[in-house]
């Protein structure tokens, strides 16, 4: 199964303190850029890949999307999304994106914010998305920059003088 650090209680607790967890889409630095890429959502079928707390799912529903499906591998994320969602119009489902199967030509928009970089087999997912999109459908996504995910041990290092640096070993891998 795809990497799932979000069900680790300590990691999940830390994630809950981030602006994106507290303020939703407005707390996500990439949101203003991604929002500009979105087509009109009224009447559309939308799937959020790695939906987390469900912020984008609720946005899509509120913009008039006809069907919204939020997928995440994390049970904790899906529980939080369900807890934060009132009303109808959104289905949340646990799914390993590397094993995703959906009906051909059934989705107008796939959206994913900072989730796809966790996957090892991205070509298989992209093949599935391509077959699932309706003609003219779109994939709008962001991915974590590799400078953050490249180090085997992520975090700041301090030298003997207290100078901090972020390691970028394994960047090309």
ABEGO torsion letter per residue (X at the ends): XBBBAAABAAAAAAAAABAAAAAEAAABAAAAAAAAABBBABGBBBBBBGAEAGAAAAAAAAAGBABBBBBBABAAAAAAAAAABBEBGBBBBBBBAAABBBBBGABABBBBBGAAAABABAAAAAAAAAAABBBGBBBBBBBBBAAAAABABBEBBBBAAGBBBBBABGAAX
